[in-house]
Amino acid sequence: MPIDGCIEKLLRKNIIMKILAALLSRKMPTEPVPFQEILPLRLKSRVSGKGDNQSDVCCIYEMSVMFACLKEHEFNQSLCGKEIEKFQKCYLEYSTKRRTRKEKEAKGSIIMGERDFSHKQLNRMLKNFPQK
């Protein structure tokens, strides 16, 4: 196939793509779209706890470094003591943070300025300040 034929084919394809994009694009409406309230604009009285289920994945980097060292030394733990110690330290920190978070949730105490609330804490706040 000659070069001129390839260029001509590409130009036709480019023109078709431009026409298709122009046909499928939407124009902005000239008049403002009126707002229709389908559901009442207020919060519900409770929050479900479905979004709180976080995966318990922690210390991935430390674990991968530890396994790489173990694989390199044919799973001889005595040669990878530093990596194993770092992984255990990371997991210990994670478990203490998790334990304190669970204790706070069990007490139900709401700390002002805290960024993330559990669904139980949010439900307690919504119960204290009901919607009118």
Buried (B, 14 or more C-beta within 10 A) or exposed (E): EEEEEEEEEEEEEEEEEEEEEEEEEEEEEEEEEEEEEEEEEEEEEEBEEEEBEEEEEBBEEBBEBBBEBBEEEEEEEEEBEEBBEBBEEBBEEBEEEEEEEEEBBEEEEBEEEEEEBBBBBBBBEBEEEEEE
